[in-house]
Amino acid sequence: MPLSADLVPMLISTLLGTLVGFERQMGRKAAGLRTHVLVCLGSTMFTLLTAHATRVFGGPSLDPTRIIHGVITGVGFLGAGSILRQEGYVHGLTTAASIWMVAAIGTTVGVHAYGLAVMGTVLALIVLEGFRWVERFMSPNDPMGE
């Protein structure tokens, strides 16, 4: 397997994770640019690992989708750590969801579904940034603003 077969998805994942992470960084969220890039990149790497593991260990009992399953579960716990409850308000739900989303983007890149990953990134950015004005319009007195 040529190096570019792994390098291209890793670079695409870095770029797409950067786009979402940059949006979170600009909003001064606890999980910002580096966190989102690393989650996206790591999930791509784990997904690419499935092809390598199948080639090296092979056999009918190896189910490469179990690695993706583990990524989804593990990132869910990571995102849950960003959720805080304080004085009747819940903070960090959007950050947790964005962490989970970049993991989805990363695993999608890992299976070389680049178009789907780009669409997911664009839609995530629309939701994160574009829907912000809808939230402000719906609840103009919300002091939390996440």
C-alpha positions as YAML, in Angstrom:
chain: A
units: angstrom
residues:
- id: 1
  name: MET
  ca: [0.00, 0.00, 0.00]
- id: 2
  name: PRO
  ca: [1.60, 3.31, -1.05]
- id: 3
  name: LEU
  ca: [2.17, 6.03, 1.51]
- id: 4
  name: SER
  ca: [-0.17, 8.39, -0.37]
- id: 5
  name: ALA
  ca: [-3.05, 5.98, 0.27]
- id: 6
  name: ASP
  ca: [-2.81, 6.96, 3.94]
- id: 7
  name: LEU
  ca: [-1.34, 10.47, 3.58]
- id: 8
  name: VAL
  ca: [-4.13, 11.90, 1.42]
- id: 9
  name: PRO
  ca: [-6.93, 10.95, 3.85]
- id: 10
  name: MET
  ca: [-4.89, 12.19, 6.80]
- id: 11
  name: LEU
  ca: [-4.34, 15.57, 5.11]
- id: 12
  name: ILE
  ca: [-8.00, 15.85, 4.13]
- id: 13
  name: SER
  ca: [-9.01, 14.98, 7.67]
- id: 14
  name: THR
  ca: [-6.67, 17.63, 9.05]
- id: 15
  name: LEU
  ca: [-8.17, 20.24, 6.73]
- id: 16
  name: LEU
  ca: [-11.81, 19.36, 7.49]
- id: 17
  name: GLY
  ca: [-11.17, 19.12, 11.24]
- id: 18
  name: THR
  ca: [-9.45, 22.50, 11.06]
- id: 19
  name: LEU
  ca: [-12.52, 24.10, 9.49]
- id: 20
  name: VAL
  ca: [-14.82, 22.93, 12.28]
- id: 21
  name: GLY
  ca: [-12.22, 23.51, 14.99]
- id: 22
  name: PHE
  ca: [-11.57, 27.03, 13.77]
- id: 23
  name: GLU
  ca: [-15.26, 27.87, 14.13]
- id: 24
  name: ARG
  ca: [-15.24, 26.57, 17.72]
- id: 25
  name: GLN
  ca: [-11.98, 28.41, 18.48]
- id: 26
  name: MET
  ca: [-13.43, 31.69, 17.23]
- id: 27
  name: GLY
  ca: [-16.32, 31.19, 19.63]
- id: 28
  name: ARG
  ca: [-13.80, 30.70, 22.46]
- id: 29
  name: LYS
  ca: [-15.14, 27.25, 23.30]
- id: 30
  name: ALA
  ca: [-13.26, 24.91, 25.63]
- id: 31
  name: ALA
  ca: [-12.70, 22.38, 22.86]
- id: 32
  name: GLY
  ca: [-11.28, 24.47, 20.05]
- id: 33
  name: LEU
  ca: [-9.05, 24.13, 17.04]
- id: 34
  name: ARG
  ca: [-6.47, 21.62, 18.24]
- id: 35
  name: THR
  ca: [-9.02, 19.37, 19.95]
- id: 36
  name: HIS
  ca: [-11.23, 19.14, 16.88]
- id: 37
  name: VAL
  ca: [-8.34, 18.58, 14.50]
- id: 38
  name: LEU
  ca: [-6.90, 15.84, 16.71]
- id: 39
  name: VAL
  ca: [-10.25, 14.07, 17.08]
- id: 40
  name: CYS
  ca: [-10.84, 14.21, 13.32]
- id: 41
  name: LEU
  ca: [-7.31, 13.11, 12.52]
- id: 42
  name: GLY
  ca: [-7.33, 10.36, 15.13]
- id: 43
  name: SER
  ca: [-10.62, 8.93, 13.96]
- id: 44
  name: THR
  ca: [-9.31, 8.89, 10.38]
- id: 45
  name: MET
  ca: [-6.18, 7.12, 11.55]
- id: 46
  name: PHE
  ca: [-8.18, 4.48, 13.43]
- id: 47
  name: THR
  ca: [-10.37, 3.95, 10.38]
- id: 48
  name: LEU
  ca: [-7.35, 3.60, 8.09]
- id: 49
  name: LEU
  ca: [-5.96, 1.16, 10.63]
- id: 50
  name: THR
  ca: [-8.79, -1.24, 9.81]
- id: 51
  name: ALA
  ca: [-7.33, -1.89, 6.35]
- id: 52
  name: HIS
  ca: [-3.86, -2.44, 7.78]
- id: 53
  name: ALA
  ca: [-5.18, -4.72, 10.55]
- id: 54
  name: THR
  ca: [-7.15, -6.78, 8.06]
- id: 55
  name: ARG
  ca: [-4.09, -7.19, 5.85]
- id: 56
  name: VAL
  ca: [-1.76, -8.11, 8.73]
- id: 57
  name: PHE
  ca: [-4.05, -10.21, 10.91]
- id: 58
  name: GLY
  ca: [-6.72, -11.18, 8.37]
- id: 59
  name: GLY
  ca: [-8.94, -14.14, 8.87]
- id: 60
  name: PRO
  ca: [-12.68, -14.59, 8.90]
- id: 61
  name: SER
  ca: [-13.02, -13.63, 12.57]
- id: 62
  name: LEU
  ca: [-11.63, -10.11, 12.07]
- id: 63
  name: ASP
  ca: [-14.35, -7.48, 11.81]
- id: 64
  name: PRO
  ca: [-12.73, -4.16, 10.87]
- id: 65
  name: THR
  ca: [-15.91, -2.22, 11.65]
- id: 66
  name: ARG
  ca: [-15.32, -2.90, 15.35]
- id: 67
  name: ILE
  ca: [-12.55, -0.28, 15.31]
- id: 68
  name: ILE
  ca: [-14.99, 2.31, 13.96]
- id: 69
  name: HIS
  ca: [-17.50, 1.23, 16.59]
- id: 70
  name: GLY
  ca: [-14.85, 1.82, 19.27]
- id: 71
  name: VAL
  ca: [-14.09, 5.29, 17.89]
- id: 72
  name: ILE
  ca: [-17.74, 6.28, 18.04]
- id: 73
  name: THR
  ca: [-18.07, 5.05, 21.62]
- id: 74
  name: GLY
  ca: [-14.79, 6.52, 22.82]
- id: 75
  name: VAL
  ca: [-15.39, 9.93, 21.31]
- id: 76
  name: GLY
  ca: [-18.83, 9.96, 22.91]
- id: 77
  name: PHE
  ca: [-17.13, 9.75, 26.30]
- id: 78
  name: LEU
  ca: [-14.68, 12.48, 25.29]
- id: 79
  name: GLY
  ca: [-17.53, 14.76, 24.28]
- id: 80
  name: ALA
  ca: [-19.44, 13.99, 27.46]
- id: 81
  name: GLY
  ca: [-16.50, 15.36, 29.41]
- id: 82
  name: SER
  ca: [-17.09, 18.79, 27.86]
- id: 83
  name: ILE
  ca: [-20.65, 19.05, 29.20]
- id: 84
  name: LEU
  ca: [-21.08, 21.05, 32.39]
- id: 85
  name: ARG
  ca: [-24.19, 21.79, 34.42]
- id: 86
  name: GLN
  ca: [-24.20, 24.96, 36.47]
- id: 87
  name: GLU
  ca: [-27.01, 26.86, 38.18]
- id: 88
  name: GLY
  ca: [-29.79, 25.43, 36.01]
- id: 89
  name: TYR
  ca: [-27.86, 25.87, 32.76]
- id: 90
  name: VAL
  ca: [-26.16, 23.20, 30.73]
- id: 91
  name: HIS
  ca: [-22.95, 24.24, 28.96]
- id: 92
  name: GLY
  ca: [-20.98, 22.39, 26.35]
- id: 93
  name: LEU
  ca: [-23.64, 20.36, 24.53]
- id: 94
  name: THR
  ca: [-22.80, 21.95, 21.19]
- id: 95
  name: THR
  ca: [-19.09, 21.41, 21.81]
- id: 96
  name: ALA
  ca: [-19.74, 17.75, 22.65]
- id: 97
  name: ALA
  ca: [-21.80, 17.37, 19.48]
- id: 98
  name: SER
  ca: [-19.12, 19.06, 17.37]
- id: 99
  name: ILE
  ca: [-16.47, 16.70, 18.79]
- id: 100
  name: TRP
  ca: [-18.68, 13.75, 17.89]
- id: 101
  name: MET
  ca: [-19.25, 15.25, 14.42]
- id: 102
  name: VAL
  ca: [-15.55, 15.64, 13.64]
- id: 103
  name: ALA
  ca: [-15.09, 12.00, 14.64]
- id: 104
  name: ALA
  ca: [-17.79, 11.11, 12.10]
- id: 105
  name: ILE
  ca: [-16.03, 13.27, 9.51]
- id: 106
  name: GLY
  ca: [-12.72, 11.59, 10.30]
- id: 107
  name: THR
  ca: [-14.07, 8.05, 10.03]
- id: 108
  name: THR
  ca: [-15.78, 9.00, 6.77]
- id: 109
  name: VAL
  ca: [-12.48, 10.28, 5.38]
- id: 110
  name: GLY
  ca: [-10.85, 7.08, 6.60]
- id: 111
  name: VAL
  ca: [-13.06, 4.99, 4.33]
- id: 112
  name: HIS
  ca: [-12.26, 7.39, 1.45]
- id: 113
  name: ALA
  ca: [-15.81, 8.80, 1.23]
- id: 114
  name: TYR
  ca: [-14.41, 12.28, 0.66]
- id: 115
  name: GLY
  ca: [-17.55, 13.80, -0.85]
- id: 116
  name: LEU
  ca: [-19.63, 12.68, 2.11]
- id: 117
  name: ALA
  ca: [-17.00, 14.04, 4.52]
- id: 118
  name: VAL
  ca: [-16.95, 17.43, 2.79]
- id: 119
  name: MET
  ca: [-20.76, 17.59, 2.80]
- id: 120
  name: GLY
  ca: [-20.79, 16.72, 6.50]
- id: 121
  name: THR
  ca: [-18.22, 19.43, 7.21]
- id: 122
  name: VAL
  ca: [-20.14, 22.07, 5.29]
- id: 123
  name: LEU
  ca: [-23.40, 21.13, 6.99]
- id: 124
  name: ALA
  ca: [-21.72, 21.12, 10.41]
- id: 125
  name: LEU
  ca: [-20.38, 24.63, 9.77]
- id: 126
  name: ILE
  ca: [-23.82, 25.79, 8.65]
- id: 127
  name: VAL
  ca: [-25.32, 24.42, 11.84]
- id: 128
  name: LEU
  ca: [-22.59, 25.78, 14.10]
- id: 129
  name: GLU
  ca: [-22.29, 29.24, 12.59]
- id: 130
  name: GLY
  ca: [-25.36, 29.79, 10.44]
- id: 131
  name: PHE
  ca: [-27.90, 28.59, 12.98]
- id: 132
  name: ARG
  ca: [-26.41, 30.85, 15.65]
- id: 133
  name: TRP
  ca: [-28.57, 33.75, 14.44]
- id: 134
  name: VAL
  ca: [-31.68, 31.54, 14.60]
- id: 135
  name: GLU
  ca: [-30.95, 30.78, 18.25]
- id: 136
  name: ARG
  ca: [-30.40, 34.46, 19.02]
- id: 137
  name: PHE
  ca: [-33.68, 35.34, 17.31]
- id: 138
  name: MET
  ca: [-35.58, 32.63, 19.18]
- id: 139
  name: SER
  ca: [-34.19, 33.44, 22.63]
- id: 140
  name: PRO
  ca: [-32.71, 36.95, 22.68]
- id: 141
  name: ASN
  ca: [-32.38, 36.97, 26.47]
- id: 142
  name: ASP
  ca: [-30.37, 33.74, 26.73]
- id: 143
  name: PRO
  ca: [-27.23, 34.66, 28.70]
- id: 144
  name: MET
  ca: [-25.34, 31.48, 27.76]
- id: 145
  name: GLY
  ca: [-25.33, 31.84, 23.98]
- id: 146
  name: GLU
  ca: [-24.00, 28.39, 23.16]
...
